[in-house]
Amino acid sequence: MNPFSMMKDVKNMEKMMKPALEKFMRESGFVKKEELDALKRRVDELETKVKKL
């Protein structure tokens, strides 16, 4: 067994699996923490605007 060819195979598997995993996470409702934080900030901003009215 050649460790270099094994690493190459692992990288190729990662390239194939990453898009499928990202698609699954998007469709199943998982979100990234950064996206969630941005949405929370926006909701807070909108709530303060509504309270002022």
Secondary structure, 3 states (H helix, E strand, C coil): CCHHHHHHHHHHHHHHHHHHHHHHHHHHCCCCHHHHHHHHHHHHHHHHHHHHC
